[in-house]
Amino acid sequence: MFLKLKEGFLKDILWKSFRKAGNIYKLEKEIGIPKSTLSAYHTEKRLIKENNLRKIEEFLGIKIKEDE
């Protein structure tokens, strides 16, 4: 299932993920999502899959509410 988040929200959480991991390449290895997919999510060119969003949530240690 694909999710559409508020404009700019996905970019913000990915930016936090990049900062925590160090860079996009390290994040790719940490959570198992390809770099091209992470880049598309960051530029908001693609909707995010629910399971990929859960991986990012676990990595950051946050819970995203349904209204976001």
N, C-alpha and C positions, 0 to 999 in steps of 0.2 A: 504494500500500500504506500502510495506517495503522499507526502504532506506538504502543504503550502503554509509557510510561516509568514509573519508580518514582515513587511519590507525592511531590510536592514538587519533583522534579528539573526538570520542565519549567518550573515557576514560577521556579525559581532561574536557569535559563539565560536566560529571557525578561527577568527583572529585570536581569541583567547586560547584556543587549542594549539595554534601555531606557536604562540608565545610560550606555553607550558612545555611543549615538546622540543622547542628550539627552532625548528623550521618544518616546512611541508614534507620534506623527505623523511625526517625522523617520525613525524606524525603518521605518515603512510605505513611505516614499519610497526609502530606502536599499536595502531588500531585495525590494520588490515584493510584499509580502503585505498584504492589506487589514487595516485597523485592527480591524474586527470579528472577524476570524479570530485576530489576535494577542491580542486581549482574551480570546477564548474559550480559547485555549491557556494564557494566563496564569492564568485561573481554573480551568483543567483541566476545562472543561465539554466539551471536544472532543478526540478523539485527533488527533495530529499526523501529517500526511502526510510520507512519507520525503523527498520533494524539498524541502518547506518546512524540515524539520530540517537538511538539507544547506545550505540558504541561510543559516540561523542559525549553523551551524557555521563556514561560510566568513566570515561577518561578524565573529564573535568570534575566529576563528583557533584554534579548538579541534577536537578529534576526540572524539566521544562513543563510548564502548565499547558493545558489544552487550548486556552484562549490566546496563547502567544503563537 
